[in-house]
Each structure stands twice: as structure tokens, then as C-alpha cells.
Amino acid sequence: MATHNKVAIVTGAGTGIGKAVTLALLRDGYRVALAGRRREPLEQTAVQSGDAARALVVPTDVSDAGSVQALFARVKESFGRLDLLFNNAGIFVPGLDIDEISVEQWKAMVDVNLTGSFLCAREAFRMMKTQDPRGGRIINNGSISAHAPRPKSAPYTATKHAITGLTKSIALDGRRYDIACGQIDIGNARTELAAPMAQGITQANGQVAVEPLMDLTHVASAVLYMASLPIDANVQFMTIMATKMPFVGRG
């Protein structure tokens, strides 16, 4: 285990990618605030790490500005600073054509995937630029959908394209404050959300095909690498994906 004692916040830390990254950061020596809507999965992640003393469980609704502000206040009170935000929390509405998507479904996804990322990044930026020593790193979880959509995914794809714009803007505005910002775009990591891909998922041509998946440990290692760089180096964008998934080329 490293002895750097840096501080991280991971949103969506109770399951999937967020859980895997949280465990990797704790193993690396980070003190980590675990944020998510449900307390129980967060506590399970903390216990599973075997280092619960370095894990701060903070139930948080990232779509609510007050809840996000309370999260960052807890981190400042408990740890004194923030070195890394992994902006990971997100949801996916069941696949529908755009004319079948309700305004409520659209707003729900925008509220979590985009506004939630903005709210967390805003608080992280504010904290990082005023702390001593100054600076830090924000890593936004994009998606393969930040490059190319799947069928029936208009709200999700729109939010992930927007995350790319958010990432670029934070990276630009953060320069003067020693705040780096990058984005990781993940394709077909083996999570509960991606499980249907192993059974068969609709392709662009309407056919249903089984898609390969990759182990979550590779994603966690990639985020850990991005986080490990000195602040004068940055992975602006990284795509990590199951090698044979239908993304590049024509499927």
C-alpha cells in the first residue's frame, strides 16, 4: 500500500465501476469518501475493503445541490482537503425511441448524469483552488456513448456527449489553479448494468448479438493510473473497452 495519504471522493461508490475504483483507491492508500444514494451498499464496500477506517460513508443524492454541498463539507471536516474526484454516478433509462421518452425520464437522466457531475465538479473545483497546497484532479466517467450511441439511447448519449464538453471546460479553467481534469470512456465492463450484453443486446442493424465483456479490475487500474500522475501531467481522454466489442469499424 502507498503511503501518500491523499483524499478522494467517488460517487456511485456502492456498486459496479464506482465500487471497483473505490476499493482500488483504498488499497493504494487513499482516504476515500464513498458517495451514493443508498447507505447499505456504501457500507458494504467500506467493509469489503478491509480498511474501513480510511473510508467515509456519505449517502448523497448527486442531483441535489444541498446534498452535494453537505458531502464536500463532510470531506473537508473529516480529511481537510481533496486530491481527487471520480465523478462516476449515473443512471440509464430503459431503451426507447426518442418519441417514446417522457419528459420525466429525460430530466431524471440529465439530473443525475449531467447536473450531478456538474454539481460535484463545482464543489471539487471550489475546494481544490482554495486549499493549501492548491490543486487536485477531477476524473469524469464518460462512456463509449460519448463517441457513438447505441440504439434507443438518446438521453444517455446526450448526457455523455455533454460530459465531454464539461471535461474540456474544467480542464481549461483549472489550469490557473493547478486543477487537472480528464475523462475515462468505458466500454463493456462486467457490471450488473452490463450483464444483459452477455445474453445478447440489440445492435445498430436491429439484430441481437452477444457482446464480450472485460473485468472491472482493468477499469479500476486505468482510473488509478490517471490519478497517479503528477499534476503537471494529465490523461485528457482514455477509452478502455473490451477488445472485441462492436465499437470501431462497422460492428
Secondary structure as UniProt FT lines:
FT   STRAND          7..11
FT   TURN            12..14
FT   HELIX           16..28
FT   STRAND          31..36
FT   HELIX           39..49
FT   HELIX           52..54
FT   STRAND          55..59
FT   TURN            62..63
FT   HELIX           65..79
FT   STRAND          84..87
FT   HELIX           98..100
FT   HELIX           103..109
FT   HELIX           110..115
FT   HELIX           116..130
FT   STRAND          136..141
FT   HELIX           144..146
FT   TURN            151..152
FT   HELIX           154..174
FT   HELIX           175..177
FT   STRAND          179..187
FT   TURN            192..194
FT   HELIX           195..198
FT   STRAND          201..202
FT   TURN            204..205
FT   STRAND          208..209
FT   HELIX           216..228
FT   TURN            231..232
FT   STRAND          237..241
FT   TURN            243..244
FT   TURN            249..250
//
